[in-house]
């Protein structure tokens, strides 16, 4: 009689472990698919727009509208997320991704492209600042226990970053197609058609979300309750960080490399592949570090050195120094991503998680949306390095403010130490 009493808890723990792993698997697959597409179009987008006859200012404007549209859709998710399941909203977002890719492939006029950027899912930053993020974060947090939450977010970020790196590497494909006889514009359009197909693949991945994580009973109370003050303060600080990041989105950094060092599309794609790989493998390190020094300390003390590397890269005497500093920046700059997501989910109540994820993402997206247009205008005026220097300075200010404001608010797993 004693053996079942001993083995039953072990079996229950193993069953629980398998259950939450099954719950997160569709999200990880979808993240990989859409981030591959984001990594591809973030490098191809500026070349495509310039090939259509639009300049650096247009690149910045399209990037701004894309981020603004993401912010508005994410705001809507925060409002209705308490009544509609994340699974249903993710399916709709995946369908929109497919339509966005088709629209960019078919249209040449700036105004129509701007409209598609506003209402679609195109992502000029190759980072997960989109309507997908808060929905996926809510699903992951619901599925994973507190002790595993940061590790799950690290895995989620790792998958996305590796996929985005592979997408950036695939940006060399249009050059290869052009060498085979394709017209340049047709070769570039293939990237957006592939983006549309990836949206359809995401739709099938989200269909596999299990009812336990996707169809949990929805609450009818206000989206934010007791954690409103915490969320608003975090949102205000995150908006500073995101505005700074908007000054240095990947599409504009690619344009800087094209103009400063005359990199080819294939060379830029290879470079962004390695930045993505370095970012990806920083995520498990981030989770390990957070388990020892805490989430907030990990966010701050890895972020500041990365900003210093970005500033230094703008003053680098040659391409080797510039690329080396930017690669070092990539190894550090994204270590706050899984820790930030984990921290937000940990310091709010469970019914507020979808709303908290949305309402911290929305100000970030709105603030980031202003950055590319400003950076594009500065870039077009001949001050190519200035947006990236401003980005580094503002990010350091954000890190210091975050440390001062939230150093004493600890998540549950840190309180138990």
HELIX and SHEET records of a PDB file:
HELIX    1   1 UNK A    2  UNK A   51  1                                  50    
HELIX    2   2 UNK A   56  UNK A   80  1                                  25    
HELIX    3   3 UNK A   86  UNK A  106  1                                  21    
HELIX    4   4 UNK A  110  UNK A  119  1                                  10    
HELIX    5   5 UNK A  131  UNK A  143  1                                  13    
HELIX    6   6 UNK A  146  UNK A  169  1                                  24    
HELIX    7   7 UNK A  170  UNK A  172  5                                   3    
HELIX    8   8 UNK A  173  UNK A  179  1                                   7    
HELIX    9   9 UNK A  184  UNK A  207  1                                  24    
HELIX   10  10 UNK A  211  UNK A  214  1                                   4    
HELIX   11  11 UNK A  228  UNK A  246  1                                  19    
HELIX   12  12 UNK A  250  UNK A  261  1                                  12    
HELIX   13  13 UNK A  265  UNK A  293  1                                  29    
HELIX   14  14 UNK A  295  UNK A  314  1                                  20    
HELIX   15  15 UNK A  319  UNK A  333  1                                  15    
HELIX   16  16 UNK A  335  UNK A  346  1                                  12    
HELIX   17  17 UNK A  350  UNK A  352  5                                   3    
HELIX   18  18 UNK A  353  UNK A  380  1                                  28    
HELIX   19  19 UNK A  386  UNK A  406  1                                  21    
HELIX   20  20 UNK A  412  UNK A  415  1                                   4    
END                                                                             
